[in-house]
């Protein structure tokens, strides 16, 4: 039986928030976002679940809100993953065409991709993504789809993202315990990039950076191809910790000051201005230098961006960002972050939102939901691919 409509759910279990988004794909391939929900996250550290019992409570809250708004009952999700154990690299796979007529078939393409994945990963690691880049047929490159061509030697370049089997399995185990199936594990950075980077920018070359509370993910595109990606186990919580230590205040006060008065570029005109903190149990009242607060924040955020810049430079991607830098995630709300990023990467930068699809405006205007939105878009792409394969099968069977 072939459904006319398909329900797709994306779930990000983040360090600060759990975000769930529900989408519906119609028979003509149109994607409509019909529900979303979020909850504070208490069982996650640096993007990974460390307290399953607490995480389950938070996941249920977010999913329940999304289900009620969408009027559906979810049985499966596309799950976003991140963490310092995730790594990536580019590789090439080679396959010799064995057929008599030398026509390249889909099985040949799959075999070439399999060879590209067959590398020595670190012990206990599994491939999450093997993203096709370019094909080469008899050393002729730049071929997007070689099926049907004639050749003897098929090569494919792929971008591989991999991570610790056990650490990935912990998240899957939590959802299995909730009687939820995981359709696919998806790198958070790839999902966010799908949500906020438009096709024309991917063609020109672009960088998507997702600033989370516990981790920062990034993906770089060139000529519409993902050329590099990475994760830093540094996020908004580290900015809060810097303020806690530098200003000698509580974690709660540091978080409040970050949200209310923080900037990614210190405003020098505020030198001498102070913020009065009233007495609370356990801490006396005092004055805080506003300029000093902003300098502490700016230092950490600039360091994070410089680490990404250095990584892109090593990968040969730094000079291929003509489409600009797209900032998202909860940390992208910090005032002045786009200006700081533009200076570091020497190209345009902006805080980006997904506005290309049908759904509630309040969903698209919240950068915290970018990953979950991208997970739904990823699922929609898989659904379309499966639909094409089913169509081929039905035609072959004459049904």
N, C-alpha and C positions, 0 to 999 in steps of 0.2 A: 504494500500500500504506500502511496506517495502523498505526503501531506501538502496541502496548498500553502500552509503557513508553518513557520518554524520559530519556536521560542528559544532564545539564546540568552544566557546569563553570564555576566563577567563578575568575578569576585577578587578584590584585592584586600588581603589581610595585612594592613600596614602597621607601623609602629605606633602611630598616634590615632589612626582611624581605620575602621573596616568599612569599605565602600562596595556596594552591590548595585549593578545596573542590569536591567532586563530589556532586551530588544526583540522585535518581531520582524522576521523576514517573510515578505509576501511571495506569492508564486511568480511574480515578475522580477524578483530580486531586490525590491525596495526595502530599505531598513528603517524601521520606526522604533524609537526609544519610548517604552511604555511604562517604565517604573524604575525607581531608584531608592536606595536607603543607605543610611550610614549609622555607625555607632562608635563611641570612643573605644579605643583598643588598649587593653591592659595586660595581654598575655604575649606580647611580641617585643623583641629587642633586635634592633638593627635589621628589621625587615623579616625576621625569622621567628616562628612560634617557639616560645620557651616555656609557656604555661598552657598546656592544651585545655585544661578545664576552664580557665578564664577566657581563652580564645573562643571556645565553643559558645559561651554565653554571648559574647560580642558579635560573633558571626550570625547567630540566630536572630539577634535584634536587627541587624542590617538586612538580612535576607527577608525577615518577616515584613519589614517596612516596604521593601521592593515588591514582594509578592502581593501585598495588599493593594498597592497603587496599580500594579499591572493586572490584578485579578487573575493570578495564575498560581499554581503550586509547582515549585521548582524541584526537579529530580537530578539535575546535573549542572555543572558550572565550568566555565573556562577560568582556570586559577592562575593568577599572576604570582610570579616568584622573583625573589631578589636575594641578595646577601653577598658577603665578601667571598664566598666560595665559588661564585659564578665567574667564569672566564670565557674569553673568545679568541678566535684566530681565523685567518683565511687559509684555505688549502685548495689543492687541485686534485681532482680524480681523473683517471684515465681508463678508458674501456675500448677494447678492440671489437669492431662490428663483425660478428661471426656469420651473418646470413649470406647466402649465395649472391643475392642481388645488391648487397651492401646498403639496403635502405634502413635508415635509423628508425627504430620503433620505440614506443614508450618504455618497454622493458630495458632497452639499451640506456635510455636516459636515467632510469632508476638505478641501474647497475653502476653507471658513472658516478652518480651521487653517493652510492654506497661506498665506492672506493675512496671518495673524498672524505668520508666520515671514518674510514678505517685507519685511524692513526692512533698513536700511543697516548691515550688520555691518562691523566693522573689516576692512580689506583682508586677504585671506588667511585669514579665519575661516570656520568651518562650524558649523552648528547641531548640537549633540549631543542635546539634548532639547527638545521643545516640549510641555510638560506641560499638558494641559487643566485649566482651573480651573472656570469657570462659563460657561454658555451663556445667551444672551438671544435671545428670539424676539419680534419686533415690540416691542422695548424692555422686555419682561417678563423679569426676571433670575432668578437662582437655579435654573436648570434644569439638572439633571445630564446628561440625555440627550434631545436634541430630536427624534431620529428618529421619524417617524410623526406629528409635530405639524403643524399647519397654520400657515403664516406667510409673510410676504413678505420680511422682513429677518432674517437669522441672524447673530448676533455671538458670538464666543467669546473669552474671556480665556485667555491661555496664559502659562506661565512658561518662558522660553527660556534654555537654557544653551548657551554657544558657546565655541569655543577655536580656537587656531591650527591651521590645516590641516596645516602641515608638522610641527609638534611632536606632534600626534596621530598623524600618519602614521609618524613614527619608531618609535613603539611597535608599530604594526600591521606595519611592515616587519620588525621583529625576529621576530615570531611567524610571519609568512609564511615567513621563512627557516628556521624550524623545522618547516615543513609543517603549521602549525596555522592554521585559519580563525578569524576573529574574528566571532562572531555579531552582537555589538553592542558599541559603546563606551558605557560607563556612567560617569557622574560618581560618583566615590568617595563623596561626601557623600550622594548619593541612595541608593546601595546601603547604606551604613551605617545610614541612617535607616530603610530598610525592615527591617533586621535588628533594631533595638533599640527603635523607638518603636511601642508597641501602638496598635491602632486607636482605642481610647477616648481616649488622650492626643492623637492627631492631631486628633480632633474637638474637644477642649477647647482645643487650641493647644499646641504643644510645640516645643522646640528640640533638635536632635541635633548634637553636636559630636564630631568624630573627630580626636583628637590623634595625629598620626603623627610620625615622626622628622623629616621634612623639610617637611611641610605640615600645616595644620589646616583641615579642611573643616567646613561647617555648613549645616544645612537647617532652616528654620522652617516649621511647619504651623499653619494656622488653619482651623477648620471642615472638617477632613479634606482640606484643599487645601494644596499646597506654595505658599507665598506669597513666599518669599525663600530664596536660597542664596548661598554665597560660599566663597572660598578665601583663606587667608593663607599666604604662603610662609614660614611660621614654624612650627617644631615642636620636638620634644624635642632635636634636635641643637643648636638655638640655646641651649637651657638649658645643655647641656653646654659649649658655647663660652663662655657667660657665666661659668660656674664656672672654666673654664680660665684666663680672663683675670683674673677677680676674685680668685681664690685663688692664681694664679701656679703652676699645676700642669699636668701633662700631660693630654692629651685622655683617655687611658685611665683615669687616676686620677679625673678629673672624672666620667666616665661611671660608674665604680664607686661613687663617693661619692653620686652622684645616686640610684642604685638602692638603696643600702644605708641612706642617712641622709636622703634628700631629703624635703621636705614642701612643700605648696603654701601653707601658712600657717605662718609661723615660730612655733616654740614658745619663748616668752619665758622660760620656766623653765630653758631650757638655756643662758642667758647665762653665760659663763665656762667652759662645758664645751668640751673639745677632743678632737680625733681625732689620734692619732699616726700619721704616715706614715713608714714605714721607708725607708731608703736603697735606691734602685734605680739601675742604670746610667744615668747622665745626670742624676740628680736626687738631692740629699741629703735625708735624713730631716728632718721638721719637724712641727709641730703646726698643726692647722687648727681655727678656731673653728666649732663646730657651728651656733651661732646665725647666724653670718655666712653660712655655706653656705646655710642655709634662707632667709635674707633675700634672697639673690641669686636663688634659685629662685622665691620667692614674687613678686618684682618682675616677672620675665619672664612668669610665668603669669598674673598679674593684668593686665598690660599686654595680653596676647593676648585675654583675656576682655573687657576693656574695649573693644578694637577691634571685637570682634564685637557688643558691646552698642551701640556708636555706629552701626554699620552697620544693625542691626535698628531702631534708633530712626529713622534717616533713611527706612527703608522702611515705617515705620508698623506694625512687627510687635512691638515691645518689650512692649506692654501686652496681648498676645494669647497669653501663655504659661501659661495656667491649668493645662495638663497637666504642666508642669515641664520641666526640662533633663535630657537623657540624654547621658551622657559615655561615650565608647568610644575604641578605639584603644589602642596600647601606652602612650601618654602618660597615659591615664586611670588607670594603676596608681599614680600618685603619690599618696601619702597626703595627705588633706585637700583634694584637688581639688574634691570635691563640695561641701564647706563653702564653699570660696572661690567657686565658681560660684553657689551659692545666694545669697550676699551680693551678688555683682555683678548678678545678674538679678532679685533679689528674688522668688524663687519656689523651689519644691522642686527639688533636683538630686540625681542619683544616678549611679553607675557602672552601666551597663546591659549586659545580655547577652541573647542570643536563646535562649529556652527553649521556643518555641512549636512546634517541629517535632521530628520523630523523628530520632534520631541519637546519636552518642557524646557523653556529658556533658562530656568534657574539651574537646571542640571549642567548645561553647557558653560555657564558663567562661573562655575566653581572648579578651580584647577585641581582640587583634591580628587575629583572624579575622572580625570583624564585617563588614568590607567584602566579603570573599570570600563569606561567608554571604549577605549581601544581594544580591550578584551572582547567586547561584543562585536566590534568591527572585524577582529581577527576571526571570531567564530562565524561571522557572516561570510567571510571569504572562503572558509573551509566548507560551509554549507553550499556555496555556489559551485565550488569544485566538485563536491559530492553529487550535486544536482546534474552537473554535466556528465559525470561518470555514469549516473543512473540512466540519464537520457541515452547515452551510447549503448548501455546494456539493454534497455528496452527496445531500441531500434534493432539491435543484433538479434534479439529474441522474437522480434515481430509482434510486440505487445503494445 
